[in-house]
Amino acid sequence: MKTPLRLFAVLAGALTLFSFSCSGLAPERAARQGNPAGAGAAPKYIFLFLADGAGTPHLEISRQYSRELLGEGMVITDKIMAEGFVGLMTTHAANSLSTDSAAAATALGSGCKAKIGALGVCADGTVPTTAMEVAKQRGFKIGLVTNSTVYDASPAAMVCHVPNRRDFAAIVNRYLELEPDVLMGGGQEQFLPQSKPGSRRKDNMDVAALFVKKGYHHVSDKRQLDHVRPGKLLGLFSLDEMSFEIDRDKDKEPSVYDMTRATIRQLHDNNPGGFFAFIENENIDSAGHLSDVASVIHDFREFDRAVGLAYEFYKKYPRETLILVTSDHETGGLGFTMALKELSTTRDGNQAAGTVRDLLKIQSIKISFKKASLSLGRNPTSESIDRLVRDHFNGFTLAQEYKEAILKRHPVSRTIYLDPTANALGMMIANHTQVYWQTTSHTNHPVFVAALGAGAERFAGYYDNADFGKKLLGILDAKK
């Protein structure tokens, strides 16, 4: 027993040494960022980037893809994390060991635990003032940007207080009352009067027209966004959610990068009071629900480009800017792994692990699973399934069990069940690349936090998402 005990003592000593050495890193790095006061920093410009549904595996697979296939780095890992601080954050809801986006975003924006489905309402029923509401009260311009619907849970939790995240009319009405300086994403259906095609409102209220009456520029495509004049901005680019990056018409529909560029321009020009911009890529989560690793990668890379715009801004204003990049939860239980080629034996020759060749196979996919599923419809034939695989998934073979799942509209497994077509395609990709999914729902995995700039050192360490919200509110308290 002496050797294991001696090894344990060495490890314990090393961990102790590491903890003492880490305790000195925050002030040293804060000083390098032009913030010798450390925790007393009070940023003038705050960026909160949310990669909805992204765990560290989503980030790492996207990083490996960028590095190995394209020879490119990633801003999040190579700039924000390398120059700033890294945290790890737990995500459970008040009434569940996993979470949904509503409870998670409430914790991030308000600093309190919430129940599943609640927006801006704490678990004990209290209605907090969110960090973004505090920012607006203190003279900041504010922006809410997403490629989901603008009334989806994550952006809504930054400024809204409704017990049910599905109360879309109440969320949109709150936006109209609050008047954020920038509001962009999908979801035009809730801004159109009931009498107009595509509307999903239950009244004849023309909310878009009411925003225009309040002085907003209303844009609906990329060209209009690129040429919009300074001022308050309402951008609604689709009836429902915006397109996956892999499917996006780049001449018509803006990406998260495009919307971030416009947001910085609108919030920063002629603005002495500072700003708080919330920018979300929801498609990473949606792709996780559909077991669609190619769409995860494409959207994560475009999200990273958007973070790059904030990094360029930070380089101009390093003492006044705070960049936070995080997620609300992990979706899918994603990861490269080793698997058996077939079930006859467990010997080494029958095992396969993920390699760069598998990334190349993923690169060959040019369509999202959502688009593939919609193209087949709810009553596909054997022939239409074969044609889909042949036309869009060259080099992949759909196993008969997954073909049957599509034809019979059966879940792939107890945990992989959201969309039979998409999830069967996800399992097909897994069998050819060793990138597997545990579930089509959210997990309890902790998520990363990357922080750079004034006050960034507060976000290092291991903590709960409600503590993240408290740290964010603490940053704004320093502005008093």
C-alpha positions as CSV (number, residue, x, y, z in Angstrom):
1,M,0.0,0.0,0.0
2,K,3.0,2.4,0.4
3,T,3.3,3.2,-3.3
4,P,-0.4,4.2,-3.8
5,L,-0.3,6.2,-0.6
6,R,2.9,8.0,-1.7
7,L,1.4,8.6,-5.1
8,F,-1.7,10.0,-3.4
9,A,0.4,12.4,-1.3
10,V,2.3,13.6,-4.4
11,L,-1.0,14.2,-6.2
12,A,-2.5,16.0,-3.2
13,G,0.6,18.2,-3.0
14,A,0.5,19.0,-6.7
15,L,-3.2,20.0,-6.4
16,T,-2.5,22.2,-3.4
17,L,0.4,23.8,-5.3
18,F,-1.9,24.3,-8.3
19,S,-4.6,25.9,-6.2
20,F,-2.2,28.3,-4.7
21,S,-0.6,29.2,-8.0
22,C,-4.1,29.7,-9.6
23,S,-5.1,32.1,-6.9
24,G,-2.4,34.5,-8.1
25,L,-3.4,34.2,-11.8
26,A,-6.5,36.4,-11.7
27,P,-4.9,39.7,-10.5
28,E,-1.9,39.1,-12.8
29,R,-4.0,38.5,-15.9
30,A,-6.4,41.3,-14.9
31,A,-3.5,43.7,-14.8
32,R,-2.4,42.6,-18.2
33,Q,-5.9,43.5,-19.5
34,G,-5.5,47.0,-18.2
35,N,-7.5,46.3,-15.0
36,P,-5.1,46.4,-12.0
37,A,-8.0,46.8,-9.6
38,G,-9.3,43.3,-10.5
39,A,-12.8,42.7,-9.2
40,G,-13.6,46.5,-9.1
41,A,-13.8,46.7,-12.9
42,A,-16.9,48.4,-14.4
43,P,-17.2,47.8,-18.2
44,K,-18.9,50.4,-20.4
45,Y,-19.5,47.8,-23.2
46,I,-20.8,44.3,-22.3
47,F,-21.2,41.4,-24.8
48,L,-23.0,38.3,-23.7
49,F,-22.7,35.6,-26.3
50,L,-24.8,32.5,-25.8
51,A,-24.2,29.3,-27.8
52,D,-27.5,27.7,-26.9
53,G,-27.2,24.0,-26.3
54,A,-23.4,24.0,-26.7
55,G,-21.3,21.9,-24.4
56,T,-17.5,21.6,-24.4
57,P,-17.8,18.7,-26.9
58,H,-19.6,20.9,-29.4
59,L,-16.9,23.5,-29.0
60,E,-14.1,21.0,-29.3
61,I,-15.5,19.2,-32.4
62,S,-15.9,22.5,-34.1
63,R,-12.4,23.5,-33.1
64,Q,-10.9,20.3,-34.4
65,Y,-12.9,20.6,-37.7
66,S,-11.6,24.2,-38.1
67,R,-8.0,23.3,-37.3
68,E,-7.7,20.0,-39.1
69,L,-9.7,20.7,-42.3
70,L,-9.4,24.4,-42.8
71,G,-6.1,25.3,-41.0
72,E,-8.0,27.9,-38.9
73,G,-8.2,28.6,-35.2
74,M,-11.2,29.7,-33.2
75,V,-11.6,33.1,-31.5
76,I,-13.3,31.6,-28.4
77,T,-10.5,29.2,-27.6
78,D,-7.5,31.0,-29.1
79,K,-8.3,34.6,-28.0
80,I,-11.1,34.9,-25.4
81,M,-9.9,31.9,-23.3
82,A,-6.2,32.2,-24.0
83,E,-6.1,35.9,-23.1
84,G,-8.9,35.9,-20.5
85,F,-10.5,33.6,-18.0
86,V,-12.2,30.2,-18.2
87,G,-15.0,29.0,-16.0
88,L,-17.2,25.9,-15.7
89,M,-20.8,26.4,-14.9
90,T,-23.6,24.0,-13.6
91,T,-27.0,24.4,-15.3
92,H,-29.7,22.5,-13.4
93,A,-33.1,24.1,-12.9
94,A,-34.8,24.7,-9.5
95,N,-37.0,21.6,-10.0
96,S,-34.9,19.4,-12.3
97,L,-31.4,18.1,-12.5
98,S,-31.3,19.2,-16.1
99,T,-32.8,22.4,-17.4
100,D,-34.6,24.1,-20.3
101,S,-33.6,27.4,-21.9
102,A,-36.1,29.4,-19.9
103,A,-34.9,28.4,-16.5
104,A,-31.3,28.6,-17.5
105,A,-31.5,32.0,-19.1
106,T,-33.4,33.3,-16.1
107,A,-30.5,32.2,-13.9
108,L,-28.0,33.8,-16.3
109,G,-29.9,37.1,-16.6
110,S,-31.4,37.4,-13.1
111,G,-29.1,35.5,-10.7
112,C,-31.8,33.2,-9.3
113,K,-32.8,29.6,-9.9
114,A,-36.1,29.2,-11.8
115,K,-38.4,26.3,-12.6
116,I,-38.7,24.7,-16.0
117,G,-40.6,27.0,-18.4
118,A,-40.5,30.2,-16.3
119,L,-39.0,33.4,-17.7
120,G,-37.6,36.0,-15.4
121,V,-39.5,34.6,-12.4
122,C,-37.5,33.1,-9.6
123,A,-38.5,29.7,-8.1
124,D,-39.9,31.3,-5.0
125,G,-42.2,33.5,-7.1
126,T,-40.3,36.7,-6.8
127,V,-39.8,38.9,-9.9
128,P,-36.2,40.0,-10.1
129,T,-34.8,43.0,-12.0
130,T,-32.6,41.4,-14.7
131,A,-29.0,42.5,-15.5
132,M,-30.2,44.0,-18.8
133,E,-33.0,45.9,-17.2
134,V,-30.4,47.3,-14.7
135,A,-28.2,48.3,-17.6
136,K,-31.0,50.1,-19.3
137,Q,-31.9,52.0,-16.1
138,R,-28.2,53.1,-15.9
139,G,-28.2,54.6,-19.4
140,F,-26.9,51.7,-21.4
141,K,-28.3,51.0,-24.9
142,I,-29.4,47.4,-25.0
143,G,-29.6,44.8,-27.9
144,L,-31.2,41.4,-28.2
145,V,-30.1,39.3,-31.1
146,T,-30.8,35.6,-32.0
147,N,-31.3,33.3,-35.0
148,S,-34.3,31.8,-33.2
149,T,-37.5,33.7,-32.8
150,V,-37.0,36.9,-30.9
151,Y,-39.6,35.8,-28.4
152,D,-37.8,32.5,-27.7
153,A,-36.8,31.8,-24.1
154,S,-33.1,32.9,-24.1
155,P,-33.5,36.5,-25.3
156,A,-36.9,36.9,-23.6
157,A,-35.5,36.0,-20.2
158,M,-33.1,38.9,-20.4
159,V,-35.9,41.4,-20.0
160,C,-39.3,39.6,-19.6
161,H,-41.2,38.2,-16.6
162,V,-43.8,35.6,-17.5
163,P,-44.5,32.3,-15.8
164,N,-44.9,30.4,-19.1
165,R,-42.3,30.8,-21.9
166,R,-45.1,30.0,-24.4
167,D,-46.9,33.3,-23.7
168,F,-45.4,34.8,-26.9
169,A,-47.8,37.8,-27.0
170,A,-46.8,38.9,-23.5
171,I,-43.1,38.7,-24.5
172,V,-43.6,40.7,-27.6
173,N,-45.7,43.3,-25.8
174,R,-42.9,43.6,-23.2
175,Y,-40.4,44.4,-25.9
176,L,-42.7,47.1,-27.2
177,E,-43.0,48.5,-23.8
178,L,-39.3,48.3,-22.9
179,E,-38.0,49.5,-26.4
180,P,-34.6,47.7,-26.7
181,D,-32.4,49.7,-29.0
182,V,-31.8,46.6,-31.2
183,L,-34.1,43.6,-31.5
184,M,-33.2,41.1,-34.3
185,G,-34.0,37.5,-35.2
186,G,-36.9,35.4,-36.5
187,G,-40.5,35.3,-35.4
188,Q,-42.3,37.8,-37.7
189,E,-45.4,35.7,-37.2
190,Q,-46.0,37.3,-33.8
191,F,-45.6,40.8,-35.1
192,L,-48.2,40.5,-37.9
193,P,-51.9,41.1,-37.3
194,Q,-54.1,38.0,-37.4
195,S,-55.6,39.0,-40.7
196,K,-52.2,38.8,-42.6
197,P,-50.8,35.6,-44.1
198,G,-48.3,33.8,-41.8
199,S,-49.5,35.5,-38.6
200,R,-49.9,33.4,-35.5
201,R,-51.3,36.2,-33.3
202,K,-54.7,35.9,-31.8
203,D,-55.6,39.5,-32.4
204,N,-55.3,42.1,-35.2
205,M,-52.5,44.0,-33.5
206,D,-49.8,45.1,-36.0
207,V,-46.8,45.0,-33.6
208,A,-44.2,45.7,-36.3
209,A,-46.1,48.9,-37.3
210,L,-46.2,49.9,-33.6
211,F,-42.4,49.6,-33.4
212,V,-42.1,51.8,-36.5
213,K,-44.3,54.4,-34.9
214,K,-41.9,54.5,-32.0
215,G,-39.1,55.4,-34.4
216,Y,-37.6,52.0,-35.3
217,H,-36.1,51.1,-38.6
218,H,-37.8,47.8,-39.6
219,V,-35.7,45.5,-41.9
220,S,-36.4,42.1,-43.2
221,D,-33.4,40.9,-45.3
222,K,-29.6,41.1,-45.4
223,R,-29.5,44.0,-47.9
224,Q,-31.7,46.2,-45.8
225,L,-29.7,45.3,-42.7
226,D,-26.4,46.2,-44.4
227,H,-27.7,49.7,-45.3
228,V,-29.8,50.5,-42.3
229,R,-29.4,54.1,-40.9
230,P,-28.3,54.7,-37.3
231,G,-31.1,54.5,-34.7
232,K,-33.3,51.9,-33.1
233,L,-33.6,48.7,-35.1
234,L,-36.2,46.0,-35.5
235,G,-34.9,43.1,-37.7
236,L,-37.3,40.2,-38.5
237,F,-35.9,37.9,-41.1
238,S,-38.3,35.0,-41.1
239,L,-41.7,34.0,-40.0
240,D,-40.4,31.4,-37.6
241,E,-36.8,30.5,-36.7
242,M,-34.0,31.5,-39.0
243,S,-32.2,29.0,-41.2
244,F,-29.4,26.8,-40.2
245,E,-26.1,28.1,-41.5
246,I,-25.6,25.1,-43.7
247,D,-28.9,26.0,-45.5
248,R,-28.9,29.8,-45.3
249,D,-29.3,31.9,-48.5
250,K,-26.3,34.1,-47.9
251,D,-27.6,36.9,-50.2
252,K,-30.9,37.2,-48.5
253,E,-30.8,36.1,-44.9
254,P,-28.2,37.5,-42.4
255,S,-26.2,35.3,-40.2
256,V,-25.4,35.8,-36.5
257,Y,-22.1,37.4,-37.7
258,D,-24.0,39.9,-39.9
259,M,-26.5,40.7,-37.1
260,T,-23.6,41.2,-34.6
261,R,-21.8,43.6,-37.0
262,A,-25.0,45.7,-37.4
263,T,-25.6,45.5,-33.6
264,I,-22.2,46.9,-32.8
265,R,-22.7,49.7,-35.3
266,Q,-26.2,50.6,-34.0
267,L,-25.4,50.5,-30.3
268,H,-22.0,52.1,-30.4
269,D,-22.4,55.1,-32.8
270,N,-23.0,58.4,-31.1
271,N,-23.5,56.6,-27.8
272,P,-21.6,58.0,-24.7
273,G,-23.5,55.8,-22.3
274,G,-22.3,52.3,-23.2
275,F,-24.2,49.2,-24.2
276,F,-25.2,45.7,-23.3
277,A,-25.6,43.3,-26.2
278,F,-27.0,39.8,-25.9
279,I,-26.2,37.7,-28.9
280,E,-27.4,34.1,-29.3
281,N,-26.9,31.2,-31.7
282,E,-30.0,29.0,-31.1
283,N,-29.2,26.7,-34.0
284,I,-26.5,24.8,-32.1
285,D,-29.3,23.7,-29.7
286,S,-31.7,22.9,-32.6
287,A,-29.1,20.9,-34.4
288,G,-28.4,19.0,-31.2
289,H,-32.0,18.1,-30.8
290,L,-31.9,16.7,-34.4
291,S,-28.6,14.8,-33.9
292,D,-27.1,16.9,-36.7
293,V,-23.3,17.3,-36.1
294,A,-22.7,19.0,-39.5
295,S,-25.1,21.8,-38.7
296,V,-23.6,22.1,-35.2
297,I,-20.2,22.7,-36.7
298,H,-21.3,25.2,-39.3
299,D,-23.3,27.3,-36.8
300,F,-20.7,27.1,-34.2
301,R,-18.1,28.4,-36.6
302,E,-20.3,31.3,-37.7
303,F,-21.0,32.1,-34.0
304,D,-17.3,32.1,-33.4
305,R,-16.9,34.7,-36.2
306,A,-19.4,36.9,-34.4
307,V,-17.4,36.6,-31.2
308,G,-14.5,37.7,-33.3
309,L,-16.2,41.1,-34.0
310,A,-16.5,41.7,-30.3
311,Y,-12.8,40.8,-29.9
312,E,-11.9,43.4,-32.5
313,F,-14.0,45.9,-30.6
314,Y,-12.3,44.9,-27.3
315,K,-8.9,45.5,-28.9
316,K,-10.0,49.2,-29.4
317,Y,-11.5,49.6,-26.0
318,P,-9.7,47.0,-23.7
319,R,-10.3,48.9,-20.4
320,E,-14.0,49.4,-21.1
321,T,-15.2,46.2,-22.7
322,L,-16.3,42.8,-21.2
323,I,-16.9,39.8,-23.4
324,L,-18.7,36.8,-22.0
325,V,-19.2,33.6,-24.1
326,T,-21.1,30.7,-22.6
327,S,-24.1,28.4,-23.0
328,D,-27.3,27.7,-21.2
329,H,-27.0,23.9,-21.2
330,E,-25.6,21.0,-23.2
331,T,-27.9,19.3,-25.8
332,G,-27.4,15.8,-27.1
333,G,-24.6,14.2,-25.0
334,L,-22.4,14.6,-28.0
335,G,-18.9,13.2,-28.4
336,F,-16.4,11.3,-30.6
337,T,-15.9,7.8,-29.2
338,M,-14.7,4.3,-30.0
339,A,-17.3,1.8,-31.2
340,L,-17.5,-1.7,-32.5
341,K,-17.7,-2.0,-36.3
342,E,-20.3,-4.8,-35.8
343,L,-21.4,-6.9,-32.9
344,S,-19.7,-10.3,-33.6
345,T,-16.6,-9.6,-31.4
346,T,-15.0,-7.0,-29.1
347,R,-11.4,-7.6,-30.3
348,D,-9.3,-4.7,-31.4
349,G,-9.6,-5.4,-35.1
350,N,-13.4,-4.8,-34.8
351,Q,-13.1,-1.4,-33.1
352,A,-13.1,2.0,-34.8
353,A,-12.3,5.4,-33.3
354,G,-12.9,8.9,-34.8
355,T,-10.2,10.3,-37.0
356,V,-9.7,13.3,-39.3
357,R,-11.2,11.2,-42.1
358,D,-14.4,11.3,-40.2
359,L,-14.3,15.1,-40.1
360,L,-13.9,14.9,-43.9
361,K,-17.0,12.8,-44.2
362,I,-18.9,15.4,-42.1
363,Q,-17.6,18.1,-44.3
364,S,-19.2,16.4,-47.3
365,I,-22.7,17.0,-45.9
366,K,-24.3,20.1,-47.4
367,I,-27.9,20.0,-46.0
368,S,-29.3,20.2,-42.5
369,F,-31.3,17.3,-41.1
370,K,-34.2,19.7,-40.7
371,K,-34.3,20.4,-44.4
372,A,-33.8,16.7,-45.2
373,S,-36.7,15.8,-42.9
374,L,-39.0,18.4,-44.4
375,S,-38.2,17.2,-47.9
376,L,-39.3,13.7,-47.1
377,G,-42.4,14.7,-45.2
378,R,-44.4,12.6,-42.7
379,N,-45.2,9.8,-45.2
380,P,-41.9,8.9,-47.0
381,T,-41.5,6.0,-49.2
382,S,-38.6,3.6,-49.4
383,E,-37.6,5.0,-52.7
384,S,-37.7,8.7,-51.5
385,I,-35.5,7.7,-48.5
386,D,-33.0,6.0,-50.8
387,R,-33.0,9.1,-53.1
388,L,-32.4,11.5,-50.2
389,V,-29.4,9.5,-49.0
390,R,-28.0,9.2,-52.5
391,D,-28.4,12.9,-53.4
392,H,-27.2,14.4,-50.1
393,F,-25.2,11.9,-48.1
394,N,-22.7,10.5,-50.6
395,G,-20.6,7.7,-49.1
396,F,-23.1,7.0,-46.3
397,T,-25.3,3.9,-46.0
398,L,-28.5,4.0,-44.0
399,A,-28.9,0.8,-42.0
400,Q,-32.2,-1.0,-42.4
401,E,-33.2,-0.5,-38.8
402,Y,-32.9,3.3,-39.3
403,K,-34.8,3.2,-42.6
404,E,-37.6,1.3,-40.8
405,A,-37.6,4.0,-38.1
406,I,-38.2,6.7,-40.8
407,L,-40.9,4.7,-42.6
408,K,-42.8,3.8,-39.4
409,R,-42.1,7.1,-37.7
410,H,-40.7,5.3,-34.7
411,P,-38.1,6.8,-32.2
412,V,-34.6,5.5,-32.7
413,S,-34.3,4.8,-29.0
414,R,-35.8,5.8,-25.6
415,T,-33.6,8.9,-25.5
416,I,-33.3,9.6,-29.2
417,Y,-36.9,10.4,-30.3
418,L,-37.5,14.0,-31.4
419,D,-37.7,13.6,-35.2
420,P,-37.5,10.0,-36.6
421,T,-36.0,11.1,-39.9
422,A,-33.4,13.5,-38.5
423,N,-32.4,11.2,-35.7
424,A,-32.1,8.2,-38.0
425,L,-29.8,10.2,-40.2
426,G,-27.8,11.2,-37.1
427,M,-27.3,7.6,-36.2
428,M,-26.3,6.9,-39.8
429,I,-23.6,9.6,-39.6
430,A,-22.5,8.2,-36.2
431,N,-22.0,4.7,-37.6
432,H,-19.7,6.1,-40.3
433,T,-17.8,8.7,-38.2
434,Q,-17.9,7.6,-34.5
435,V,-19.5,10.9,-33.4
436,Y,-22.4,9.7,-31.3
437,W,-25.3,11.3,-29.5
438,Q,-26.7,10.2,-26.1
439,T,-30.0,11.9,-26.3
440,T,-32.1,14.4,-28.3
441,S,-32.7,16.5,-25.2
442,H,-30.8,18.5,-22.7
443,T,-28.2,17.0,-20.3
444,N,-26.9,18.1,-16.9
445,H,-23.3,18.6,-18.3
446,P,-21.6,21.7,-17.0
447,V,-20.9,24.3,-19.7
448,F,-17.9,26.5,-20.4
449,V,-17.6,30.2,-19.7
450,A,-15.0,32.3,-21.5
451,A,-14.5,35.9,-20.3
452,L,-12.2,38.7,-21.4
453,G,-11.9,42.3,-20.5
454,A,-13.0,44.5,-17.6
455,G,-14.2,42.4,-14.7
456,A,-13.6,39.1,-16.6
457,E,-11.7,37.6,-13.6
458,R,-15.0,37.3,-11.7
459,F,-16.1,34.5,-14.1
460,A,-13.2,32.1,-13.5
461,G,-13.8,29.0,-11.5
462,Y,-16.6,26.4,-11.0
463,Y,-20.0,27.8,-10.1
464,D,-23.7,27.6,-10.7
465,N,-25.6,29.5,-13.5
466,A,-27.4,31.6,-10.8
467,D,-24.0,32.7,-9.6
468,F,-23.1,33.8,-13.1
469,G,-26.2,36.1,-13.0
470,K,-25.1,37.4,-9.6
471,K,-21.6,38.1,-11.0
472,L,-23.1,39.9,-14.0
473,L,-25.3,42.0,-11.7
474,G,-22.3,42.7,-9.5
475,I,-20.4,44.0,-12.6
476,L,-23.3,46.5,-13.2
477,D,-23.4,47.5,-9.5
478,A,-19.8,48.7,-10.0
479,K,-21.2,51.3,-12.4
480,K,-23.2,53.1,-9.7
